[in-house]
Amino acid sequence: MLDYRFYSDEYGGTAIPGREWPEFERDADAQLRRYERIYTVSYETDDARPMAVCAIADAMYAYAQLEAGNGAVQSVSIGSVSENRAAVPAPDTSPAARAAEYYRCVQLYATIYRGC
């Protein structure tokens, strides 16, 4: 298990609060272990695997925030001043989109061979 210090100091992560890190680290590590079972995954450096776990955890946290309704603000009012922005299309949070994003995160730090 990676500690929060690695996430914040080595990876440079700031999105995931320390109290929520264990849950997201556990799920990200499980996702990476799944890839390692079904594909040939190789890492160039000793820190590459922990960095991949952090990247997946960041993506998982971002999706959790979107599901919780913590997306982009489209309208703000302070006193008599208000600002509206054009509606932004909602990000794709489907299982297929998530899987593609997690796979992309791993590829930042590892080489994945899926066979011929």
MMTF fields as JSON, N, C-alpha, C and O atoms, coordinates in Angstrom:
{
  "mmtfVersion": "1.0.0",
  "mmtfProducer": "UNKNOWN",
  "numBonds": 463,
  "numAtoms": 464,
  "numGroups": 116,
  "numChains": 1,
  "numModels": 1,
  "chainsPerModel": [1],
  "groupsPerChain": [116],
  "chainIdList": ["A"],
  "bondAtomList": [4, 2, 8, 6, 12, 10, 16, 14, 20, 18, 24, 22, 28, 26, 32, 30, 36, 34, 40, 38, 44, 42, 48, 46, 52, 50, 56, 54, 60, 58, 64, 62, 68, 66, 72, 70, 76, 74, 80, 78, 84, 82, 88, 86, 92, 90, 96, 94, 100, 98, 104, 102, 108, 106, 112, 110, 116, 114, 120, 118, 124, 122, 128, 126, 132, 130, 136, 134, 140, 138, 144, 142, 148, 146, 152, 150, 156, 154, 160, 158, 164, 162, 168, 166, 172, 170, 176, 174, 180, 178, 184, 182, 188, 186, 192, 190, 196, 194, 200, 198, 204, 202, 208, 206, 212, 210, 216, 214, 220, 218, 224, 222, 228, 226, 232, 230, 236, 234, 240, 238, 244, 242, 248, 246, 252, 250, 256, 254, 260, 258, 264, 262, 268, 266, 272, 270, 276, 274, 280, 278, 284, 282, 288, 286, 292, 290, 296, 294, 300, 298, 304, 302, 308, 306, 312, 310, 316, 314, 320, 318, 324, 322, 328, 326, 332, 330, 336, 334, 340, 338, 344, 342, 348, 346, 352, 350, 356, 354, 360, 358, 364, 362, 368, 366, 372, 370, 376, 374, 380, 378, 384, 382, 388, 386, 392, 390, 396, 394, 400, 398, 404, 402, 408, 406, 412, 410, 416, 414, 420, 418, 424, 422, 428, 426, 432, 430, 436, 434, 440, 438, 444, 442, 448, 446, 452, 450, 456, 454, 460, 458],
  "bondOrderList": [1, 1, 1, 1, 1, 1, 1, 1, 1, 1, 1, 1, 1, 1, 1, 1, 1, 1, 1, 1, 1, 1, 1, 1, 1, 1, 1, 1, 1, 1, 1, 1, 1, 1, 1, 1, 1, 1, 1, 1, 1, 1, 1, 1, 1, 1, 1, 1, 1, 1, 1, 1, 1, 1, 1, 1, 1, 1, 1, 1, 1, 1, 1, 1, 1, 1, 1, 1, 1, 1, 1, 1, 1, 1, 1, 1, 1, 1, 1, 1, 1, 1, 1, 1, 1, 1, 1, 1, 1, 1, 1, 1, 1, 1, 1, 1, 1, 1, 1, 1, 1, 1, 1, 1, 1, 1, 1, 1, 1, 1, 1, 1, 1, 1, 1],
  "groupList": [{"groupName": "MET", "atomNameList": ["N", "CA", "C", "O"], "elementList": ["N", "C", "C", "O"], "formalChargeList": [0, 0, 0, 0], "bondAtomList": [1, 0, 2, 1, 3, 2], "bondOrderList": [1, 1, 2], "singleLetterCode": "M", "chemCompType": "L-PEPTIDE LINKING"}, {"groupName": "LEU", "atomNameList": ["N", "CA", "C", "O"], "elementList": ["N", "C", "C", "O"], "formalChargeList": [0, 0, 0, 0], "bondAtomList": [1, 0, 2, 1, 3, 2], "bondOrderList": [1, 1, 2], "singleLetterCode": "L", "chemCompType": "L-PEPTIDE LINKING"}, {"groupName": "ASP", "atomNameList": ["N", "CA", "C", "O"], "elementList": ["N", "C", "C", "O"], "formalChargeList": [0, 0, 0, 0], "bondAtomList": [1, 0, 2, 1, 3, 2], "bondOrderList": [1, 1, 2], "singleLetterCode": "D", "chemCompType": "L-PEPTIDE LINKING"}, {"groupName": "TYR", "atomNameList": ["N", "CA", "C", "O"], "elementList": ["N", "C", "C", "O"], "formalChargeList": [0, 0, 0, 0], "bondAtomList": [1, 0, 2, 1, 3, 2], "bondOrderList": [1, 1, 2], "singleLetterCode": "Y", "chemCompType": "L-PEPTIDE LINKING"}, {"groupName": "ARG", "atomNameList": ["N", "CA", "C", "O"], "elementList": ["N", "C", "C", "O"], "formalChargeList": [0, 0, 0, 0], "bondAtomList": [1, 0, 2, 1, 3, 2], "bondOrderList": [1, 1, 2], "singleLetterCode": "R", "chemCompType": "L-PEPTIDE LINKING"}, {"groupName": "PHE", "atomNameList": ["N", "CA", "C", "O"], "elementList": ["N", "C", "C", "O"], "formalChargeList": [0, 0, 0, 0], "bondAtomList": [1, 0, 2, 1, 3, 2], "bondOrderList": [1, 1, 2], "singleLetterCode": "F", "chemCompType": "L-PEPTIDE LINKING"}, {"groupName": "SER", "atomNameList": ["N", "CA", "C", "O"], "elementList": ["N", "C", "C", "O"], "formalChargeList": [0, 0, 0, 0], "bondAtomList": [1, 0, 2, 1, 3, 2], "bondOrderList": [1, 1, 2], "singleLetterCode": "S", "chemCompType": "L-PEPTIDE LINKING"}, {"groupName": "GLU", "atomNameList": ["N", "CA", "C", "O"], "elementList": ["N", "C", "C", "O"], "formalChargeList": [0, 0, 0, 0], "bondAtomList": [1, 0, 2, 1, 3, 2], "bondOrderList": [1, 1, 2], "singleLetterCode": "E", "chemCompType": "L-PEPTIDE LINKING"}, {"groupName": "GLY", "atomNameList": ["N", "CA", "C", "O"], "elementList": ["N", "C", "C", "O"], "formalChargeList": [0, 0, 0, 0], "bondAtomList": [1, 0, 2, 1, 3, 2], "bondOrderList": [1, 1, 2], "singleLetterCode": "G", "chemCompType": "PEPTIDE LINKING"}, {"groupName": "THR", "atomNameList": ["N", "CA", "C", "O"], "elementList": ["N", "C", "C", "O"], "formalChargeList": [0, 0, 0, 0], "bondAtomList": [1, 0, 2, 1, 3, 2], "bondOrderList": [1, 1, 2], "singleLetterCode": "T", "chemCompType": "L-PEPTIDE LINKING"}, {"groupName": "ALA", "atomNameList": ["N", "CA", "C", "O"], "elementList": ["N", "C", "C", "O"], "formalChargeList": [0, 0, 0, 0], "bondAtomList": [1, 0, 2, 1, 3, 2], "bondOrderList": [1, 1, 2], "singleLetterCode": "A", "chemCompType": "L-PEPTIDE LINKING"}, {"groupName": "ILE", "atomNameList": ["N", "CA", "C", "O"], "elementList": ["N", "C", "C", "O"], "formalChargeList": [0, 0, 0, 0], "bondAtomList": [1, 0, 2, 1, 3, 2], "bondOrderList": [1, 1, 2], "singleLetterCode": "I", "chemCompType": "L-PEPTIDE LINKING"}, {"groupName": "PRO", "atomNameList": ["N", "CA", "C", "O"], "elementList": ["N", "C", "C", "O"], "formalChargeList": [0, 0, 0, 0], "bondAtomList": [1, 0, 2, 1, 3, 2], "bondOrderList": [1, 1, 2], "singleLetterCode": "P", "chemCompType": "L-PEPTIDE LINKING"}, {"groupName": "TRP", "atomNameList": ["N", "CA", "C", "O"], "elementList": ["N", "C", "C", "O"], "formalChargeList": [0, 0, 0, 0], "bondAtomList": [1, 0, 2, 1, 3, 2], "bondOrderList": [1, 1, 2], "singleLetterCode": "W", "chemCompType": "L-PEPTIDE LINKING"}, {"groupName": "GLN", "atomNameList": ["N", "CA", "C", "O"], "elementList": ["N", "C", "C", "O"], "formalChargeList": [0, 0, 0, 0], "bondAtomList": [1, 0, 2, 1, 3, 2], "bondOrderList": [1, 1, 2], "singleLetterCode": "Q", "chemCompType": "L-PEPTIDE LINKING"}, {"groupName": "VAL", "atomNameList": ["N", "CA", "C", "O"], "elementList": ["N", "C", "C", "O"], "formalChargeList": [0, 0, 0, 0], "bondAtomList": [1, 0, 2, 1, 3, 2], "bondOrderList": [1, 1, 2], "singleLetterCode": "V", "chemCompType": "L-PEPTIDE LINKING"}, {"groupName": "CYS", "atomNameList": ["N", "CA", "C", "O"], "elementList": ["N", "C", "C", "O"], "formalChargeList": [0, 0, 0, 0], "bondAtomList": [1, 0, 2, 1, 3, 2], "bondOrderList": [1, 1, 2], "singleLetterCode": "C", "chemCompType": "L-PEPTIDE LINKING"}, {"groupName": "ASN", "atomNameList": ["N", "CA", "C", "O"], "elementList": ["N", "C", "C", "O"], "formalChargeList": [0, 0, 0, 0], "bondAtomList": [1, 0, 2, 1, 3, 2], "bondOrderList": [1, 1, 2], "singleLetterCode": "N", "chemCompType": "L-PEPTIDE LINKING"}],
  "groupTypeList": [0, 1, 2, 3, 4, 5, 3, 6, 2, 7, 3, 8, 8, 9, 10, 11, 12, 8, 4, 7, 13, 12, 7, 5, 7, 4, 2, 10, 2, 10, 14, 1, 4, 4, 3, 7, 4, 11, 3, 9, 15, 6, 3, 7, 9, 2, 2, 10, 4, 12, 0, 10, 15, 16, 10, 11, 10, 2, 10, 0, 3, 10, 3, 10, 14, 1, 7, 10, 8, 17, 8, 10, 15, 14, 6, 15, 6, 11, 8, 6, 15, 6, 7, 17, 4, 10, 10, 15, 12, 10, 12, 2, 9, 6, 12, 10, 10, 4, 10, 10, 7, 3, 3, 4, 16, 15, 14, 1, 3, 10, 9, 11, 3, 4, 8, 16],
  "groupIdList": [1, 2, 3, 4, 5, 6, 7, 8, 9, 10, 11, 12, 13, 14, 15, 16, 17, 18, 19, 20, 21, 22, 23, 24, 25, 26, 27, 28, 29, 30, 31, 32, 33, 34, 35, 36, 37, 38, 39, 40, 41, 42, 43, 44, 45, 46, 47, 48, 49, 50, 51, 52, 53, 54, 55, 56, 57, 58, 59, 60, 61, 62, 63, 64, 65, 66, 67, 68, 69, 70, 71, 72, 73, 74, 75, 76, 77, 78, 79, 80, 81, 82, 83, 84, 85, 86, 87, 88, 89, 90, 91, 92, 93, 94, 95, 96, 97, 98, 99, 100, 101, 102, 103, 104, 105, 106, 107, 108, 109, 110, 111, 112, 113, 114, 115, 116],
  "secStructList": [7, 7, 7, 2, 2, 0, 0, 0, 0, 0, 0, 7, 7, 7, 1, 1, 7, 4, 4, 4, 2, 2, 2, 2, 2, 2, 2, 2, 2, 2, 2, 2, 2, 2, 2, 2, 2, 2, 1, 3, 3, 3, 3, 1, 1, 6, 6, 2, 2, 2, 2, 2, 2, 2, 2, 2, 2, 2, 2, 2, 2, 2, 2, 2, 2, 2, 2, 6, 6, 7, 7, 7, 7, 7, 3, 3, 3, 3, 6, 6, 3, 3, 3, 3, 7, 7, 7, 7, 7, 7, 7, 7, 7, 1, 2, 2, 2, 2, 2, 2, 2, 2, 2, 2, 2, 2, 2, 6, 6, 3, 3, 3, 3, 7, 7, 7],
  "xCoordList": [0.837, 0.0, 0.885, 1.833, 0.558, 1.287, 0.768, -0.433, 1.669, 1.2, 0.9, 1.333, 0.163, -0.27, 0.924, 0.87, 1.99, 3.189, 3.758, 4.178, 3.777, 4.255, 3.358, 3.845, 2.048, 1.094, 1.33, 1.378, 1.475, 1.593, 3.001, 3.148, 4.034, 5.401, 6.049, 6.594, 5.995, 6.664, 5.825, 6.323, 4.566, 3.672, 3.238, 3.004, 3.132, 2.696, 1.191, 0.668, 0.493, -0.966, -1.505, -0.97, -2.581, -3.219, -4.733, -5.388, -5.292, -6.751, -7.381, -8.423, -6.772, -7.384, -7.015, -5.831, -8.007, -7.71, -7.096, -7.407, -6.232, -5.547, -6.473, -6.163, -7.601, -8.523, -9.199, -9.668, -9.253, -9.881, -8.873, -9.262, -7.579, -6.54, -6.579, -6.498, -6.699, -6.652, -7.682, -7.37, -8.889, -9.936, -9.575, -9.7, -9.137, -8.819, -7.531, -7.416, -6.564, -5.323, -5.609, -5.063, -6.463, -6.817, -7.489, -7.136, -8.458, -9.177, -8.274, -8.372, -7.399, -6.477, -5.48, -5.176, -4.976, -4.048, -4.734, -4.126, -5.98, -6.73, -6.907, -6.798, -7.178, -7.324, -6.011, -6.005, -4.9, -3.6, -3.246, -2.691, -3.561, -3.318, -4.134, -3.671, -5.332, -6.161, -5.454, -5.378, -4.939, -4.198, -2.988, -2.681, -2.301, -1.119, -1.47, -0.64, -2.682, -3.115, -3.449, -3.136, -4.078, -4.567, -3.64, -3.775, -2.702, -1.746, -0.329, -0.131, 0.644, 2.033, 2.366, 2.43, 2.576, 2.841, 4.286, 4.696, 5.055, 6.442, 6.681, 6.099, 7.552, 7.85, 9.324, 10.182, 9.618, 10.997, 11.785, 12.997, 11.097, 11.771, 11.058, 9.941, 11.712, 11.117, 9.89, 8.966, 9.878, 8.753, 7.592, 6.546, 7.748, 6.71, 5.396, 4.327, 5.46, 4.219, 3.483, 2.28, 4.174, 3.469, 2.907, 1.838, 3.621, 3.122, 1.857, 0.928, 1.813, 0.612, -0.571, -1.692, -0.326, -1.396, -1.934, -3.147, -1.048, -1.477, -2.29, -3.292, -1.866, -2.589, -3.995, -4.959, -4.108, -5.433, -6.283, -7.467, -5.69, -6.433, -6.953, -8.089, -6.135, -6.582, -7.783, -8.749, -7.72, -8.836, -10.089, -11.187, -9.928, -11.075, -11.696, -12.919, -10.851, -11.355, -12.106, -13.151, -11.58, -12.251, -13.632, -14.596, -13.736, -15.048, -15.985, -17.178, -15.463, -16.291, -16.82, -17.969, -15.99, -16.422, -17.503, -18.453, -17.361, -18.392, -19.715, -20.775, -19.65, -20.873, -21.527, -22.749, -20.721, -21.246, -21.806, -22.315, -21.709, -22.231, -21.279, -21.704, -20.006, -19.011, -18.303, -17.088, -19.061, -18.499, -18.258, -18.181, -18.141, -17.848, -19.032, -20.189, -18.717, -19.741, -20.092, -19.201, -21.389, -21.818, -22.398, -22.524, -22.753, -23.346, -22.948, -22.995, -22.551, -22.13, -22.77, -22.811, -23.267, -23.823, -23.245, -23.216, -22.783, -22.315, -22.955, -22.607, -23.879, -24.6, -25.37, -26.187, -25.104, -25.806, -25.033, -25.483, -23.886, -23.064, -23.243, -23.152, -23.499, -23.616, -22.895, -22.732, -22.47, -21.805, -22.343, -22.448, -22.681, -23.152, -22.209, -21.713, -21.973, -21.131, -21.959, -22.937, -21.559, -22.271, -22.232, -21.248, -23.304, -23.381, -22.285, -22.085, -21.606, -20.544, -21.122, -21.788, -20.879, -21.403, -20.817, -19.641, -21.634, -21.193, -20.132, -20.259, -19.094, -18.072, -18.674, -19.642, -18.092, -18.539, -18.052, -16.849, -18.984, -18.623, -19.064, -19.204, -19.278, -19.7, -18.58, -17.418, -18.923, -17.881, -16.805, -15.629, -17.2, -16.222, -15.258, -14.057, -15.783, -14.926, -13.973, -12.805, -14.472, -13.616, -12.501, -11.339, -12.857, -11.854, -10.776, -9.588, -11.194, -10.229, -9.314, -8.117, -9.865, -9.056, -8.077, -6.923, -8.513, -7.615, -6.475, -5.322, -6.8, -5.791, -4.793, -3.585, -5.314, -4.45, -3.505, -2.328, -4.016, -3.193, -2.04, -0.913, -2.31, -1.257, -0.208, 0.989, -0.651, 0.281, 1.237, 2.27, 0.917, 1.839, 3.112, 4.163, 3.023, 4.139, 4.581, 5.588, 3.86, 4.177, 3.97, 3.282, 4.581, 4.352, 3.429, 3.698, 2.342, 1.358, 1.327, 1.064, 1.601, 1.529, 0.257, 0.065, -0.617, -1.919, -1.961, -3.032, -0.849, -0.836, -1.068, -1.323, -0.973, -1.14, -2.524, -2.812],
  "yCoordList": [-1.177, 0.0, 1.245, 1.351, 2.174, 3.436, 4.382, 4.447, 5.099, 6.071, 7.408, 7.665, 8.224, 9.511, 10.418, 11.257, 10.245, 11.061, 10.841, 11.797, 9.592, 9.335, 10.049, 10.695, 9.93, 10.581, 12.087, 12.664, 12.718, 14.178, 14.674, 15.678, 13.99, 14.478, 14.001, 14.81, 12.716, 12.168, 12.33, 12.793, 11.953, 12.064, 13.513, 13.932, 14.264, 15.657, 15.816, 16.826, 14.813, 14.856, 15.81, 15.919, 16.502, 17.437, 17.254, 17.823, 16.484, 16.384, 15.564, 15.947, 14.458, 13.533, 13.937, 14.027, 14.182, 14.482, 13.261, 12.121, 13.508, 12.43, 11.402, 10.21, 11.835, 10.895, 9.961, 8.885, 10.366, 9.537, 8.721, 7.857, 8.982, 8.313, 6.784, 6.127, 6.179, 4.711, 4.022, 3.014, 4.548, 3.944, 4.016, 3.02, 5.165, 5.323, 4.599, 4.068, 4.572, 3.833, 2.345, 1.679, 1.816, 0.397, 0.034, -0.966, 0.846, 0.562, 0.713, -0.067, 1.714, 1.919, 0.767, 0.296, 0.317, -0.812, -2.076, -2.86, -2.273, -3.441, -3.374, -4.393, -2.183, -2.027, -2.342, -3.014, -1.863, -2.131, -3.616, -4.175, -4.254, -5.697, -6.472, -7.484, -6.008, -6.64, -6.557, -7.552, -5.381, -5.236, -6.165, -6.763, -6.288, -7.141, -8.616, -9.404, -8.994, -10.384, -10.699, -11.787, -9.766, -10.08, -9.61, -10.065, -8.709, -8.221, -8.403, -8.724, -8.193, -8.136, -6.669, -5.883, -6.306, -4.912, -4.822, -5.569, -3.909, -3.732, -2.271, -1.356, -2.084, -0.759, -0.452, -1.299, 0.758, 1.159, 1.498, 1.289, 2.019, 2.436, 1.843, 1.337, 1.909, 1.389, 2.187, 1.632, 3.48, 4.323, 4.302, 4.889, 3.651, 3.695, 3.064, 3.617, 1.926, 1.286, 2.137, 2.353, 2.63, 3.499, 4.762, 5.237, 5.303, 6.487, 6.143, 6.949, 4.957, 4.529, 4.383, 4.763, 3.838, 3.717, 5.102, 5.293, 6.056, 7.418, 8.04, 8.71, 7.822, 8.383, 7.801, 8.527, 6.49, 5.86, 6.374, 6.658, 6.494, 6.995, 8.403, 8.716, 9.257, 10.609, 10.565, 11.307, 9.696, 9.578, 9.071, 9.574, 8.081, 7.553, 8.629, 8.723, 9.436, 10.511, 11.552, 12.049, 11.876, 12.849, 12.347, 13.113, 11.071, 10.502, 10.516, 10.781, 10.237, 10.266, 11.676, 11.847, 12.676, 14.061, 14.437, 15.143, 13.97, 14.236, 13.596, 14.204, 12.365, 11.678, 12.372, 12.347, 12.985, 13.668, 15.049, 15.75, 15.432, 16.729, 17.874, 19.028, 17.583, 18.628, 19.004, 19.199, 19.104, 19.45, 20.942, 21.657, 21.402, 22.807, 23.703, 23.349, 24.864, 25.863, 26.593, 27.001, 26.763, 27.434, 28.813, 29.609, 29.119, 30.408, 30.805, 29.994, 32.08, 32.579, 33.941, 34.771, 34.175, 35.481, 35.919, 35.153, 37.172, 37.774, 39.153, 40.052, 39.309, 40.573, 40.854, 40.042, 42.018, 42.379, 41.98, 42.248, 41.348, 40.939, 39.445, 38.638, 39.096, 37.672, 37.391, 38.272, 36.155, 35.727, 34.364, 33.462, 34.23, 32.954, 32.519, 33.34, 31.249, 30.698, 29.725, 29.158, 29.543, 28.608, 27.219, 26.821, 26.506, 25.144, 24.284, 24.277, 23.583, 22.686, 21.283, 20.856, 20.553, 19.188, 18.36, 18.488, 17.536, 16.7, 15.71, 15.136, 15.513, 14.525, 13.122, 12.818, 12.293, 10.906, 10.13, 9.957, 9.67, 8.898, 7.443, 6.747, 6.997, 5.612, 4.655, 5.054, 3.407, 2.429, 2.303, 2.122, 2.396, 2.295, 3.483, 3.316, 4.669, 5.859, 5.777, 6.149, 5.295, 5.137, 4.133, 4.383, 3.006, 1.98, 2.537, 2.277, 3.298, 3.893, 4.88, 4.931, 5.658, 6.632, 5.935, 6.352, 4.894, 4.163, 3.524, 3.54, 2.972, 2.355, 3.417, 3.178, 4.592, 5.693, 6.101, 6.369, 6.149, 6.509, 5.529, 5.942, 4.254, 3.243, 3.429, 3.313, 3.715, 3.862, 5.04, 5.089, 5.98, 7.081, 6.589, 7.218, 5.471, 4.99, 3.567, 3.103, 2.875, 1.471, 1.155, 1.874, 0.069, -0.469, -1.666, -2.567, -1.67, -2.748, -3.499, -2.921, -4.798, -5.647, -6.465, -7.234, -6.291, -6.955, -8.181, -8.754, -8.584, -9.74, -9.319, -8.151, -10.295, -9.965, -10.252, -10.025],
  "zCoordList": [0.0, 0.0, 0.0, 0.778, -0.88, -0.939, 0.134, 0.393, 0.741, 1.721, 1.033, -0.09, 1.73, 1.183, 0.892, -0.007, 1.652, 1.434, 0.033, -0.618, -0.438, -1.796, -2.8, -3.728, -2.61, -3.516, -3.575, -4.661, -2.433, -2.413, -2.744, -3.44, -2.258, -2.446, -3.743, -4.493, -4.01, -5.192, -6.46, -7.486, -6.383, -7.544, -7.76, -8.894, -6.687, -6.781, -6.794, -7.266, -6.273, -6.257, -5.211, -4.108, -5.579, -4.654, -4.605, -3.732, -5.507, -5.621, -4.499, -3.966, -4.14, -3.183, -1.754, -1.431, -0.895, 0.513, 1.208, 0.864, 2.175, 2.881, 3.491, 3.481, 4.022, 4.675, 3.666, 4.038, 2.397, 1.363, 0.566, -0.219, 0.757, -0.012, 0.087, -0.952, 1.277, 1.346, 0.45, -0.185, 0.394, -0.439, -1.923, -2.635, -2.389, -3.807, -4.178, -5.283, -3.268, -3.526, -3.648, -4.528, -2.772, -2.802, -4.125, -4.75, -4.552, -5.793, -7.017, -7.964, -6.997, -8.114, -8.21, -9.306, -7.073, -7.066, -7.58, -8.31, -7.207, -7.694, -9.208, -9.891, -9.733, -11.186, -11.889, -12.92, -11.34, -11.939, -11.85, -12.796, -10.73, -10.615, -11.643, -12.168, -11.929, -12.965, -14.318, -15.038, -14.667, -15.928, -15.948, -16.979, -14.817, -14.752, -14.907, -15.36, -14.538, -14.715, -16.17, -16.653, -16.868, -18.212, -19.33, -20.465, -19.034, -20.031, -19.495, -18.324, -20.365, -19.938, -19.703, -20.648, -18.45, -18.083, -17.602, -16.714, -18.189, -17.752, -17.382, -17.963, -16.4, -15.864, -16.085, -15.839, -16.55, -16.835, -15.569, -15.513, -14.559, -13.324, -12.114, -12.224, -10.969, -9.736, -9.303, -8.708, -9.598, -9.195, -10.184, -9.906, -11.315, -12.352, -11.885, -12.14, -11.212, -10.766, -9.732, -9.875, -8.684, -7.74, -8.398, -8.016, -9.381, -10.082, -10.866, -10.924, -11.468, -12.194, -11.243, -11.581, -10.06, -9.06, -8.71, -8.617, -8.518, -8.184, -9.316, -9.066, -10.55, -11.696, -11.796, -12.04, -11.608, -11.645, -10.486, -10.665, -9.307, -8.14, -8.396, -8.039, -9.011, -9.349, -10.292, -10.11, -11.297, -12.243, -11.535, -11.776, -10.668, -9.922, -9.039, -8.929, -8.415, -7.561, -8.395, -7.976, -9.562, -10.436, -10.841, -10.837, -11.189, -11.534, -10.324, -10.47, -9.149, -7.935, -7.684, -7.277, -7.926, -7.752, -8.763, -8.424, -9.99, -11.003, -10.607, -10.756, -10.101, -9.676, -8.486, -8.343, -7.642, -6.461, -6.799, -5.925, -8.065, -8.479, -8.253, -8.198, -8.121, -7.896, -9.188, -9.204, -10.265, -11.57, -11.697, -10.698, -12.921, -13.192, -12.85, -13.077, -12.304, -11.986, -13.272, -14.017, -13.54, -14.76, -14.49, -15.42, -13.258, -12.931, -11.513, -10.588, -11.359, -10.052, -9.816, -10.724, -8.612, -8.242, -6.904, -5.941, -6.862, -5.616, -5.541, -6.307, -4.625, -4.521, -5.798, -6.232, -6.404, -7.64, -8.888, -10.002, -8.722, -9.863, -10.098, -9.173, -11.352, -11.682, -12.986, -13.831, -13.132, -14.355, -14.739, -13.909, -16.008, -16.55, -17.652, -18.423, -17.718, -18.779, -19.587, -19.099, -20.813, -21.677, -21.062, -20.439, -21.248, -20.718, -21.343, -22.558, -20.499, -20.942, -20.997, -20.054, -22.084, -22.111, -20.969, -20.629, -20.404, -19.288, -19.766, -20.847, -18.968, -19.332, -19.381, -18.684, -20.203, -20.329, -19.111, -18.916, -18.302, -17.106, -17.221, -16.215, -18.44, -18.65, -18.237, -18.171, -17.961, -17.619, -18.703, -18.388, -19.97, -21.057, -21.038, -21.253, -20.781, -20.718, -19.531, -19.636, -18.419, -17.236, -17.514, -17.195, -18.104, -18.408, -19.334, -19.141, -20.333, -21.262, -20.543, -20.823, -19.627, -18.88, -17.938, -17.834, -17.259, -16.361, -17.158, -16.725, -18.307, -19.172, -19.642, -19.669, -20.011, -20.441, -19.311, -19.55, -18.093, -16.936, -16.752, -16.478, -16.899, -16.757, -17.843, -17.58, -19.063, -20.177, -20.008, -20.675, -19.139, -18.872, -18.192, -18.313, -17.482, -16.67, -16.995, -16.461, -17.848, -18.121, -19.595, -20.319, -20.01, -21.344, -21.185, -20.391, -21.943, -21.848, -23.166, -24.221, -23.093, -24.274, -24.181, -23.24, -25.175, -25.158, -26.064, -26.266, -26.599, -27.486, -28.923, -29.215, -29.813, -31.234, -31.738, -32.913]
}
